[in-house]
Amino acid sequence: MKIVHVITRLILGGAQENTLLTVEGLHHRHRDDVTLITGPAEGPEGDLFDRAERGGLKVELMPELVRAIRPSTDLKAYRLLRQAFRRLRPDVVHTHSSKAGIVGRAAAWDERVPLVVHTIHGLPFGPSEKPWRNRLYVGLERWAARRCHAIVSVCDAMTEQALAAGVGLPEQYETIYSGMEVGPFLDPPRPRSEVRRELGLPDDAVAFATVARLFERKGHEDLLGIAPGVLEANPKVRFVWIGSGILRDRLEAEADRLGVRDAITFTGLVPPGRIPELLNACDAVLHPSYREGLARVLPQGLIVGRPAISYDVDGAREVVTPETGILVPFLDRGALADAILDLAGNDDRRRALGREGRRRFADRFRHEVMVDRIRSLYERRLGSPALDATAPGDARGGAAVG
């Protein structure tokens, strides 16, 4: 099968790791002819280009495929993608992320690619966005949904939210959890005690790991807001912030001002291979992000055997249950502080929640499962006698704008 995947940026991030694992699996496990088209890796997060090259993958860099909305540049990207699809003649074009999904689906549809698939890793609209942005993105996503045959959601919540906004039809959707390399999380490569020493964690510290870019709406400001009260109630609590981003200097300065800097470890940018050992060195996962599809760190931490605390957003409730962690009402900082103190003060409960999370999710999130389900979706949809049955009333290349 000839397949093209399209994504805006190949940075270190959940959507990007999902995409790369899919391309690797299709290439190595299924022997497909796969090309990955990506825009430039802008920002301080690091990128996955070296891994793609080591894996012998075909990657085409398209500088015009940028994350920001730039109408003239976006039109160039659309035209270049059409040229690429005409040259590569794929059976399947599979897009990822909102921007690449809108431009890529339009180009693939207009080139009459037999099967156009899009994955929703996280919706670009929601309660944390400005109303005008929500209206813009809902309109664009409705338009783009009529230019694809299938939509993959990384959690059921994404399907429910998209359909509630009028994006696509139920028969277009299929939930396929975002896969990962589970082995290192089941058996981290380095001893917990050794990694804790490197992080400067005292033996009696109860460490809460947050894996996210140091960026807006990831919840770091929320944690700083409650940190003084949490530390006053339990001085053994420590926060380990894994990742880098443009807000690092500001967050460190605010931590100094609040007098909590000594309780927060900033690891900076780390390679993905270190995430298992870092989660294993901590005692729980803390993820107060404002918007996610299904944050990979939640099942990752649970597979390691660590309970999770998360805001009740998007797909978090599909893995963070009363048996595996604590789900906190969105933006309720008081409840967030209470959840941290609850787990910090109860070793037995932390262990029990972590054991159950490991039992439930170790197999469900294997990347092999994800790749095989995606490949099966391709086969089923390509075998359909009416590929465009999910876009009633539209002619290929002539759908109306919603």
Beta strands, then each sheet from edge to edge (+ up, - down):
strand 1: 2-7
strand 2: 33-38
strand 3: 58-61
strand 4: 92-96
strand 5: 115-120
strand 6: 150-153
strand 7: 173-175
strand 8: 206-211
strand 9: 237-242
strand 10: 264-268
strand 11: 284-287
strand 12: 308-311
strand 13: 325-328
sheet 1: 3+ 2+ 1+ 4+ 5+ 6+ 7+
sheet 2: 10+ 9+ 8+ 11+ 12+ 13+
end
